[in-house]
């Protein structure tokens, strides 16, 4: 063990403002990624028209990013543990910026697809470092406030993407059509690169870990075998090989678990730190995060199609409709961590699940009651209720999952959190083919034009939201496995005890 490992540098002092600058930088990068996930959907008609992309290519423009992102998250987290979180964050944000430029200047659909895959891979290097840097930089008694801010950023990013995409596409800046949705990342990425190199403090795991290449291959193969058929299943007619691939993915992931156990015993450098699942708060939180991702995967895609294709709204009108939801998520996320969780603990998250389910049921009723004449202001109430419920969950959940995780494994834990969320989203998107498109296809066989199309989308929307409400009920039950209070909120534990030197991350000024 090196001297830096036995005598690690201390965390930034409580009065050091550099860490808050660092927080703003990594939060901006997280926001940029969240926006980029959703901003493309709103511009698909423009891309199809101006770039001449086929339907299959359009699928890959969206799915390629998600596949590369999900497959690389765990590896990205571990690389940060080994080589330094600041270093990987800067590589990730630099690569993400370059990939965004390639997307914006793509000469043809094939180049756009390849650039989106590269963009997802770079996001997989960048995003896991966000929570890791927070975990290693801020003491436990401040992390609640920080994760509250993170929840607000998540809520803002979820709806800002479609709104920003609608504005940039409608404005058609300099006659560039859809290209500004990618080019807008350039100034943000360059600023993040410059400021991040100055204000972020380097941290890494104290032990000399090695990258588990076999683990990388197994986790990437397993996730691709699961997510690829889910992403393209409906387009290809749910072929038999898709089901075989998904079943095979479970076998590959089982082999991964067995291999990682042996790897941990042999040299202590597994890609997936299985010991994390012995931490009850982490294991329970991961289960909740996965199922919650399913609910979000269903809702956001179905909601967008319901407004644009079912109700015939413009992208801008649909984007503006989501503002009450975004505000509600941001406000509730901040309140939940700072004021509610310290007092009520796990009950806040469970209340969030019930409130979100109530908002979904209210949305179903309004969609049925007002039909195709429903107005954006009539959607505001259910969206606000849903947003409050989501805000009560999203920030405290991250806090609860990481609260008892040793700091040297924060990169691996962060990668797992993001990976299971992406897996949950992919499962949700796969279910959309059953719970939404299945209903629409049945209705459109009767009449394929006029009001019947809108009615079919409205029916599909209501049916899909019924599934979302059921998933929220499952989440409520799963939350009983979470600790009653995150570790730092237990009475008398506002400040966690100083860990032993070997558990402290190495901080390099």
C-alpha positions as a printed Julia matrix, in Angstrom:
509×3 Matrix{Float64}:
   0.0     0.0     0.0
   1.39    3.4    -0.94
   1.84    6.28    1.39
  -1.06    8.08   -0.2
  -3.26    5.16    0.72
  -2.23    5.0     4.34
  -2.46    8.76    4.79
  -5.13   10.02    2.42
  -5.7    13.69    1.93
  -8.63   15.04    3.9
 -11.95   15.95    2.36
 -12.42   19.6     1.39
 -13.04   21.67    4.51
 -16.67   22.61    5.24
 -15.9    26.24    4.38
 -14.24   25.37    1.07
 -16.44   26.76   -1.69
 -14.6    24.79   -4.39
 -16.73   21.72   -3.68
 -19.91   23.69   -4.44
 -18.43   24.83   -7.74
 -17.55   21.18   -8.4
 -21.12   20.19   -7.55
 -22.54   22.74  -10.0
 -20.25   21.39  -12.73
 -21.12   17.71  -12.29
 -24.83   18.53  -11.89
 -24.73   20.46  -15.16
 -23.16   17.44  -16.86
 -25.86   15.17  -15.4
 -28.52   17.6   -16.6
 -26.95   17.64  -20.08
 -27.15   13.85  -20.25
 -30.75   13.73  -18.97
 -31.84   16.31  -21.52
 -30.03   14.51  -24.34
 -31.91   11.28  -23.62
 -35.29   12.94  -24.21
 -34.52   15.8   -26.58
 -34.15   13.54  -29.62
 -37.68   12.09  -29.46
 -39.32   15.44  -30.1
 -37.15   16.07  -33.19
 -37.66   12.67  -34.86
 -40.06   13.97  -37.57
 -37.53   16.67  -38.53
 -34.65   14.15  -38.62
 -36.7    11.76  -40.74
 -37.68   14.53  -43.16
 -34.37   16.42  -43.47
 -31.85   13.59  -43.15
 -33.89   11.0   -45.02
 -33.57    8.48  -42.2
 -35.5     5.23  -42.48
 -37.7     3.98  -39.63
 -35.04    1.44  -38.64
 -32.38    4.17  -38.54
 -34.65    6.36  -36.42
 -34.98    3.44  -34.0
 -31.2     3.19  -33.77
 -30.71    6.93  -33.27
 -32.63    6.56  -30.0
 -31.84    2.96  -29.09
 -28.12    3.11  -29.94
 -27.54    5.76  -27.29
 -29.49    3.82  -24.65
 -27.73    0.52  -25.4
 -24.21    1.99  -25.31
 -25.08    3.96  -22.17
 -26.53    1.02  -20.22
 -23.82   -1.43  -21.32
 -20.97    0.86  -20.25
 -22.21    2.29  -16.95
 -20.77   -0.32  -14.57
 -17.44   -0.29  -16.41
 -17.41    3.52  -16.31
 -17.96    3.51  -12.55
 -15.16    1.01  -11.96
 -12.74    2.91  -14.21
 -13.39    5.98  -12.08
 -12.56    3.99   -8.93
  -9.29    2.81  -10.5
  -7.99    5.79  -12.48
  -9.67    8.68  -10.67
 -13.21   10.01  -10.84
 -12.19   13.5   -11.92
 -10.04   12.1   -14.75
 -12.84    9.86  -16.06
 -15.4    12.64  -15.7
 -13.27   14.97  -17.81
 -12.65   12.25  -20.42
 -16.37   11.51  -20.48
 -17.55   15.1   -20.82
 -14.88   15.81  -23.45
 -15.87   12.75  -25.47
 -19.57   13.55  -25.03
 -18.97   17.03  -26.42
 -17.04   15.69  -29.43
 -19.75   13.09  -30.1
 -22.41   15.81  -29.88
 -20.54   17.79  -32.54
 -20.37   14.69  -34.76
 -24.13   14.22  -34.3
 -24.82   17.85  -35.15
 -22.67   17.76  -38.3
 -23.64   14.22  -39.37
 -23.58   13.95  -43.16
 -26.02   11.04  -43.31
 -28.19    8.85  -41.06
 -25.48    6.2   -40.74
 -23.04    8.76  -39.32
 -25.73   10.02  -36.95
 -26.38    6.51  -35.62
 -22.66    5.87  -35.09
 -22.22    9.23  -33.38
 -25.16    8.57  -31.05
 -23.62    5.24  -30.02
 -20.34    7.04  -29.28
 -22.29    9.68  -27.33
 -23.9     6.98  -25.18
 -20.53    5.35  -24.52
 -19.03    8.68  -23.41
 -22.06    9.35  -21.17
 -21.34    5.97  -19.56
 -17.9     7.27  -18.57
 -19.22   10.63  -17.36
 -22.47    9.9   -15.5
 -21.26    7.37  -12.86
 -18.62    9.85  -11.71
 -21.3    12.41  -10.77
 -22.62   10.53   -7.73
 -19.13    9.19   -6.96
 -17.65   12.7    -6.82
 -20.51   13.85   -4.58
 -20.1    10.8    -2.34
 -16.34   11.32   -2.0
 -16.41   15.12   -1.68
 -19.27   15.85    0.71
 -19.54   14.61    4.32
 -22.6    12.54    5.22
 -24.48   15.33    6.98
 -24.4    17.46    3.8
 -25.24   14.74    1.3
 -28.97   14.94    2.02
 -29.05   18.53    0.78
 -26.89   17.6    -2.21
 -29.08   14.66   -3.22
 -32.09   16.95   -2.89
 -30.5    19.19   -5.51
 -29.73   16.12   -7.62
 -33.4    15.08   -7.48
 -34.43   18.55   -8.6
 -32.02   18.33  -11.54
 -33.49   14.92  -12.5
 -37.01   16.33  -12.45
 -36.02   19.39  -14.44
 -34.1    17.35  -17.01
 -36.98   14.91  -17.53
 -39.25   17.56  -19.01
 -36.76   20.19  -20.22
 -35.52   17.84  -22.95
 -38.79   17.69  -24.92
 -39.43   21.42  -24.39
 -35.94   22.44  -25.49
 -36.08   20.05  -28.43
 -39.42   21.53  -29.5
 -38.1    25.1   -29.33
 -34.85   24.4   -31.16
 -36.61   22.42  -33.9
 -39.39   24.99  -34.35
 -36.97   27.93  -34.45
 -34.89   26.21  -37.17
 -31.82   28.25  -36.22
 -29.69   29.21  -39.25
 -31.71   26.73  -41.3
 -30.09   23.84  -39.43
 -33.4    22.05  -38.72
 -32.79   19.44  -35.97
 -29.0    19.86  -35.66
 -29.02   22.48  -32.84
 -30.43   19.87  -30.42
 -26.94   18.34  -30.47
 -24.84   21.45  -31.08
 -26.21   23.12  -27.94
 -24.09   20.66  -25.94
 -20.85   22.16  -27.29
 -20.59   25.36  -25.17
 -21.89   23.52  -22.09
 -19.41   20.67  -22.53
 -16.44   22.97  -23.16
 -17.28   25.04  -20.07
 -17.65   21.87  -17.98
 -14.29   20.61  -19.21
 -12.46   23.84  -18.35
 -14.14   24.46  -14.99
 -14.09   20.78  -13.98
 -10.32   20.57  -14.44
  -9.99   23.51  -12.05
 -12.57   22.91   -9.32
 -13.17   19.15   -9.05
 -10.95   17.35   -6.53
  -9.55   14.02   -7.69
 -10.51   10.88   -5.77
 -10.07    7.17   -6.34
 -10.27    3.86   -4.51
  -7.4     3.47   -2.0
  -6.4     0.01   -3.22
  -4.63   -0.6    -6.53
  -7.57   -2.17   -8.38
  -7.36   -3.72  -11.84
  -9.94   -3.53  -14.58
 -11.82   -6.83  -14.81
 -11.86   -7.33  -18.59
 -13.76  -10.64  -18.41
 -16.35   -8.96  -16.21
 -16.61   -6.09  -18.71
 -17.21   -8.56  -21.55
 -19.83  -10.55  -19.59
 -21.8    -7.56  -18.32
 -21.77   -5.91  -21.77
 -22.86   -9.11  -23.5
 -25.57   -9.83  -20.93
 -27.06   -6.35  -21.09
 -27.0    -6.22  -24.9
 -28.67   -9.65  -25.11
 -31.42   -8.33  -22.83
 -31.84   -4.77  -24.09
 -31.46   -5.24  -27.87
 -34.52   -7.53  -28.27
 -36.54   -5.29  -25.94
 -35.61   -2.21  -27.95
 -36.33   -3.66  -31.4
 -38.73   -6.49  -30.6
 -41.94   -4.85  -31.77
 -40.37   -3.44  -34.94
 -39.17   -6.93  -35.9
 -42.41   -8.66  -34.9
 -41.08  -10.21  -31.68
 -39.06  -12.99  -33.36
 -38.17  -16.21  -31.54
 -34.47  -15.33  -31.41
 -35.38  -12.3   -29.31
 -36.89  -14.45  -26.58
 -33.92  -16.84  -26.81
 -31.55  -13.9   -26.46
 -33.35  -12.52  -23.38
 -33.35  -15.97  -21.75
 -29.66  -16.34  -22.63
 -28.97  -12.98  -21.0
 -30.06  -14.4   -17.66
 -27.59  -17.27  -18.11
 -24.79  -14.84  -18.97
 -25.57  -12.68  -15.93
 -25.58  -15.8   -13.72
 -22.12  -16.69  -15.08
 -21.07  -13.1   -14.34
 -22.12  -13.44  -10.7
 -20.22  -16.72  -10.29
 -17.13  -15.3   -11.97
 -17.2   -12.08   -9.93
 -17.35  -14.08   -6.68
 -14.2   -15.97   -7.65
 -12.57  -12.77   -8.85
 -13.25  -11.0    -5.55
 -11.72  -13.88   -3.61
  -8.69  -14.1    -5.88
  -7.48  -10.5    -6.2
 -10.18   -8.22   -4.78
 -10.76   -6.4    -8.09
 -14.17   -7.49   -9.41
 -16.05   -5.29  -11.85
 -19.3    -5.68   -9.89
 -18.73   -5.41   -6.14
 -21.15   -8.15   -5.02
 -20.47   -7.34   -1.37
 -22.58   -4.22   -1.93
 -25.68   -6.41   -2.01
 -24.99   -7.46    1.57
 -25.8    -3.86    2.49
 -29.57   -4.04    3.01
 -30.24   -0.42    2.05
 -28.33   -0.87   -1.21
 -29.95   -4.17   -2.22
 -33.48   -2.97   -1.43
 -32.89    0.38   -3.09
 -31.59   -1.26   -6.27
 -34.8    -3.34   -6.48
 -36.94   -0.22   -6.05
 -34.84    1.71   -8.6
 -35.27   -1.04  -11.21
 -39.06   -1.21  -10.87
 -39.31    2.59  -10.73
 -37.38    2.72  -14.03
 -40.04    0.44  -15.54
 -42.8     2.89  -14.55
 -40.91    5.88  -15.97
 -40.02    4.0   -19.17
 -43.69    3.32  -19.84
 -45.03    6.73  -18.87
 -42.75    9.17  -20.67
 -42.86    7.46  -24.07
 -46.62    6.85  -23.98
 -47.3    10.38  -22.71
 -45.35   11.99  -25.56
 -47.09    9.9   -28.24
 -50.53   10.48  -26.69
 -50.15   14.26  -26.89
 -48.49   14.51  -30.33
 -50.09   11.67  -32.28
 -53.31   11.11  -30.34
 -54.31   14.7   -29.6
 -52.46   16.19  -32.59
 -50.58   18.76  -30.53
 -47.45   20.48  -31.79
 -44.11   19.59  -30.16
 -44.05   23.01  -28.46
 -47.55   22.65  -27.02
 -46.69   19.16  -25.72
 -43.43   20.42  -24.22
 -45.1    23.35  -22.44
 -47.72   21.02  -20.97
 -44.99   19.27  -18.98
 -43.85   22.41  -17.11
 -46.13   21.9   -14.04
 -44.79   18.35  -13.73
 -41.19   19.53  -13.89
 -41.72   22.24  -11.27
 -43.53   19.83   -8.95
 -40.74   17.25   -9.15
 -38.05   19.85   -8.45
 -39.84   21.4    -5.45
 -40.86   18.08   -3.91
 -37.37   16.62   -4.37
 -35.77   19.49   -2.49
 -38.33   19.37    0.34
 -38.22   15.6     0.7
 -34.51   15.32    1.47
 -34.02   18.52    3.42
 -37.19   18.62    5.53
 -39.23   15.42    5.32
 -36.86   12.45    5.26
 -34.92   13.52    8.4
 -38.24   13.53   10.26
 -40.27   10.73    8.68
 -37.63    8.52    7.0
 -38.86    5.74    4.7
 -42.49    6.85    4.98
 -41.69    9.79    2.69
 -40.73    7.46   -0.16
 -43.78    5.28    0.42
 -46.01    8.35    0.45
 -44.39    9.36   -2.85
 -45.32    6.03   -4.43
 -48.95    6.38   -3.32
 -49.19   10.04   -4.38
 -47.72    9.24   -7.81
 -50.19    6.36   -8.22
 -53.02    8.75   -7.26
 -51.86   11.24   -9.9
 -51.78    8.47  -12.53
 -55.33    7.39  -11.69
 -56.49   11.0   -11.82
 -54.86   11.37  -15.25
 -56.68    8.24  -16.47
 -60.01    9.67  -15.27
 -59.43   13.07  -16.91
 -58.34   11.53  -20.21
 -61.51    9.45  -20.27
 -63.78   12.28  -19.07
 -62.59   15.03  -21.41
 -61.69   12.79  -24.35
 -59.89   14.33  -27.32
 -60.93   17.85  -26.29
 -58.77   17.79  -23.16
 -56.71   20.96  -22.73
 -53.21   21.42  -21.27
 -54.55   23.27  -18.21
 -56.82   20.31  -17.46
 -53.76   18.06  -17.37
 -52.0    20.32  -14.86
 -53.57   18.82  -11.72
 -52.69   15.15  -12.36
 -49.24   16.16  -13.59
 -48.58   18.18  -10.43
 -49.75   15.3    -8.22
 -47.57   12.86  -10.16
 -44.64   15.27  -10.03
 -44.91   15.64   -6.26
 -44.96   11.85   -5.9
 -41.93   11.42   -8.15
 -40.03   14.16   -6.33
 -40.67   12.49   -2.98
 -39.05    9.32   -4.35
 -36.22   10.26   -6.68
 -33.91   12.25   -4.4
 -34.33   10.27   -1.12
 -33.98    6.99   -3.01
 -30.5     7.84   -4.25
 -29.6     8.99   -0.75
 -30.94    5.77    0.8
 -29.12    3.51   -1.68
 -25.71    5.14   -1.15
 -26.02    6.06    2.53
 -24.31    2.91    3.85
 -22.0     2.2     0.9
 -18.25    2.38    1.69
 -16.7     5.3    -0.16
 -14.12    3.17   -1.97
 -16.99    1.4    -3.75
 -18.99    4.53   -4.58
 -18.04    4.36   -8.28
 -19.17    0.76   -8.62
 -22.36    1.51   -6.66
 -23.11    4.58   -8.79
 -22.62    2.57  -11.97
 -25.01   -0.11  -10.7
 -27.65    2.48   -9.74
 -27.6     4.02  -13.21
 -27.43    0.63  -14.93
 -30.49   -0.83  -13.19
 -32.39    2.38  -13.87
 -31.56    2.05  -17.59
 -32.5    -1.64  -17.48
 -35.8    -0.72  -15.84
 -36.42    1.9   -18.52
 -35.68   -0.64  -21.25
 -38.09   -3.11  -19.66
 -40.69   -0.36  -19.51
 -40.13    0.48  -23.17
 -40.51   -3.2   -24.0
 -43.8    -3.32  -22.11
 -45.04   -0.33  -24.12
 -45.3    -2.66  -27.1
 -47.75   -4.79  -25.13
 -49.69   -2.32  -22.97
 -49.89    0.57  -25.47
 -49.24   -0.48  -29.05
 -51.22   -3.69  -28.57
 -54.33   -1.69  -27.69
 -53.77    0.81  -30.53
 -53.18   -1.88  -33.15
 -56.47   -3.57  -32.21
 -58.39   -0.29  -32.45
 -56.78    0.86  -35.7
 -57.83   -2.29  -37.51
 -61.38   -0.94  -37.27
 -60.7     2.58  -38.59
 -57.32    4.01  -39.53
 -58.03    7.71  -39.88
 -59.86   10.67  -38.4
 -61.03   10.81  -34.77
 -60.7     7.03  -34.49
 -56.9     7.41  -34.47
 -57.04    9.87  -31.58
 -59.5     7.67  -29.69
 -57.21    4.67  -30.17
 -54.25    6.58  -28.75
 -56.35    7.8   -25.82
 -57.44    4.23  -25.03
 -53.86    3.03  -25.28
 -52.73    5.86  -23.01
 -55.31    5.0   -20.34
 -54.49    1.3   -20.51
 -50.74    1.94  -20.21
 -51.26    4.28  -17.24
 -53.23    1.53  -15.51
 -50.05   -0.54  -15.67
 -48.02    2.38  -14.3
 -50.38    2.65  -11.31
 -49.99   -1.08  -10.66
 -46.19   -0.77  -10.81
 -46.3     2.08   -8.28
 -48.24   -0.21   -5.91
 -45.48   -2.82   -6.26
 -42.89   -0.12   -5.5
 -44.8     0.85   -2.35
 -44.54   -2.75   -1.12
 -40.86   -3.1    -2.06
 -40.07    0.01   -0.04
 -40.82   -1.86    3.19
 -37.41   -3.51    2.64
 -35.66   -0.12    2.81
 -34.2     0.97    6.16
 -36.62    3.09    8.15
 -34.12    5.92    8.01
 -30.96    6.4     5.9
 -27.84    6.04    8.04
 -27.04    9.74    8.25
 -30.6    10.57    9.32
 -30.69    8.19   12.27
 -30.87   10.18   15.49
 -27.4    10.94   16.75
 -25.79   10.1    13.43
 -25.96   13.39   11.61
 -22.2    13.23   11.19
 -20.87    9.81   10.29
 -17.84    8.6    12.24
 -14.49    8.97   10.57
 -13.8     5.73    8.7
 -10.61    3.82    9.02
  -7.85    5.03    6.69
  -8.21    2.09    4.37
 -11.87    2.95    3.79
 -11.28    6.58    2.89
 -10.9     7.55   -0.76
  -7.58    8.91   -1.9
  -8.1    12.62   -2.58
  -5.52   14.31   -4.76
  -5.51   18.14   -4.66
